[in-house]
Structures are given as C-alpha cells and as structure tokens.
Amino acid sequence: MAEVKIKLNTIDDVKKFVNIVFKYEYDVDVISGRYAVDAKSILGLFSIDLSKDVTVKIHYDNCEELLAEIKEFTV
C-alpha cells in the first residue's frame, strides 16, 4: 500500500487523473478530510473538496508505475 498527496487544480486535471487510475485493476481511493471516494469515479472526485491537497491511497504493493504516471499531480 502506498499513499501520496496530490493537487488537482482544473477539471482537465481530474479527467486526466481518473483516466490514468482507471487503467489499473487495483483499488485506489482519494481521501479529503474524513471523506474517501473511489479514485476511478469522476463524480466521486467532484463530490469532495479539491481546493486543498488530497491523499491518494493505493491498495497495492507494486504501484511504482502508477506513482510515476501521477507524478505531475504530486505535491
């Protein structure tokens, strides 16, 4: 399992992030405060506060490829 802080500044960032995460079979959550949503759900992401940094929790041990792909969003 891995955790990383990210910032999604625009609608296009959210779309790009979801498209990247959707390619992977394992579960990925985005956590904002006390709320956790599925990172593969664009509606879920828009339901949380994206004006602040959020935490991405990846439920898989060998996730270096995904971490590399979302590096542009990392804070």
C-alpha positions as CSV (number, residue, x, y, z in Angstrom):
1,M,0.0,0.0,0.0
2,A,1.2,3.5,-0.8
3,E,0.0,7.0,0.0
4,V,0.8,10.2,-1.8
5,K,-0.5,13.8,-1.6
6,I,-1.8,15.4,-4.8
7,K,-3.4,18.6,-6.0
8,L,-6.0,18.6,-8.8
9,N,-6.3,22.2,-10.0
10,T,-8.6,22.0,-13.0
11,I,-11.4,19.9,-14.4
12,D,-8.9,18.6,-17.0
13,D,-6.6,17.5,-14.2
14,V,-9.4,15.5,-12.7
15,K,-10.3,13.9,-16.0
16,K,-6.6,13.0,-16.7
17,F,-6.1,11.6,-13.2
18,V,-9.2,9.4,-13.4
19,N,-8.2,8.1,-16.9
20,I,-4.7,7.2,-15.5
21,V,-6.0,5.4,-12.4
22,F,-8.8,3.6,-14.4
23,K,-6.2,1.6,-16.3
24,Y,-5.1,-0.2,-13.1
25,E,-7.0,-3.1,-11.7
26,Y,-6.3,-2.5,-8.1
27,D,-8.3,-0.2,-5.7
28,V,-7.3,3.4,-5.4
29,D,-9.0,5.9,-3.0
30,V,-8.8,9.6,-2.7
31,I,-9.2,11.0,0.8
32,S,-10.2,14.5,1.7
33,G,-10.7,15.1,5.4
34,R,-13.0,12.4,6.7
35,Y,-14.3,11.5,3.2
36,A,-12.9,8.8,1.0
37,V,-14.0,8.2,-2.6
38,D,-13.1,5.8,-5.4
39,A,-10.3,7.4,-7.5
40,K,-11.9,5.8,-10.6
41,S,-15.1,7.8,-10.1
42,I,-15.1,11.2,-11.6
43,L,-18.4,12.0,-9.8
44,G,-16.8,10.9,-6.6
45,L,-13.9,13.2,-7.0
46,F,-16.1,16.2,-7.8
47,S,-18.0,15.5,-4.5
48,I,-15.0,16.2,-2.3
49,D,-13.1,19.5,-1.7
50,L,-10.5,19.7,-4.4
51,S,-9.4,23.2,-3.4
52,K,-7.0,21.6,-1.0
53,D,-4.4,18.8,-1.3
54,V,-5.9,15.3,-1.1
55,T,-4.4,12.0,-0.2
56,V,-4.3,9.1,-2.7
57,K,-4.3,5.7,-1.1
58,I,-3.2,2.9,-3.4
59,H,-4.2,-0.6,-2.2
60,Y,-1.4,-2.5,-3.9
61,D,2.3,-3.0,-3.1
62,N,3.9,-2.8,-6.5
63,C,2.5,0.5,-7.7
64,E,5.6,2.3,-8.9
65,E,4.2,2.6,-12.5
66,L,1.0,4.3,-11.3
67,L,3.0,6.6,-9.0
68,A,5.2,7.6,-12.0
69,E,2.1,8.4,-14.1
70,I,0.5,10.6,-11.4
71,K,3.8,12.4,-10.5
72,E,2.7,15.6,-12.2
73,F,-0.1,16.0,-9.6
74,T,2.1,15.2,-6.6
75,V,2.6,17.9,-4.1
